[in-house]
Amino acid sequence: MDTLTSVILSIKPEYAKAIMSGKKRVEFRRKIFKRPVNKVYVYSSSPVKKIIGFFIIDSIIEDSPLRLWAQFKEIGGINEKDFFNYFNEVEKGFSILIKEYKKFGRGIDPADFFENFCAPQSYIYLEENSELLNAAQIL
């Protein structure tokens, strides 16, 4: 069996907040992980710049943007114009379906755990013994 991994995913604050409220139940991506991932830590990008919670992945669907929109627009937490602007000139995209989520009481500043932390362009893998993972357990 493959070892499951956690990642930090950089998400715009409006969408990160929608995930942590349960309104957005799928995250759309142009690129997907190379390794099996089961848990996603949500890094709310500028101006928040904190990890505000995590979600467990239910499944990942790969399809054309048109089909992804048709299937997930009701739970996607994004308007049609922004969705198709994001997937502009892309033949395939990914929908990460969210099984469950947990919002932290207070956000985690990744700079407290990673020297010279730079927000990921898309995602970064976390090692299982990461201090961040341990800190997240107590929030």
WOWO-V38175 format. One line per field, one symbol per residue. ss: DSSP state (2 for helix, 1 for strand, 0 for the rest). phi: phi as a letter, one per 40 degrees, with the letter a starting at -180 (. if undefined). psi: psi as a letter, one per 20 degrees, with the letter a starting at -180 (. if undefined). A space follows every 10 residues. Layout:
BEGIN
ss=???
phi=???
psi=???
END
This chain:
BEGIN
ss=0000111111 1022222222 2000011110 0000001111 1111000001 1111111111 1110222222 2200000002 2222220000 0011111111 1111111102 2200000000 0011110000 222222200
phi=.cccbbbbbc bddccccccc cgcbbabcac bbccbcbbbb cccccdccfa cbiabcccab bbacddcccd cbdcbcgacc ccdccccdgb cbbbbcccca bbcccbcbcd ccbbcfcbdc cbabcbcccd ccccccccc
psi=pqpqqqrppp pqghhgghgi iihojpppqh qrqhrpphpo poooapiglq oiarqppgrp ppaqhghggh hjhhjikqrg ghghggjpkp hqrqpoppgq qppqhqqpoh hiipplpppq gfrqqpqhjp hggghhhi.
END
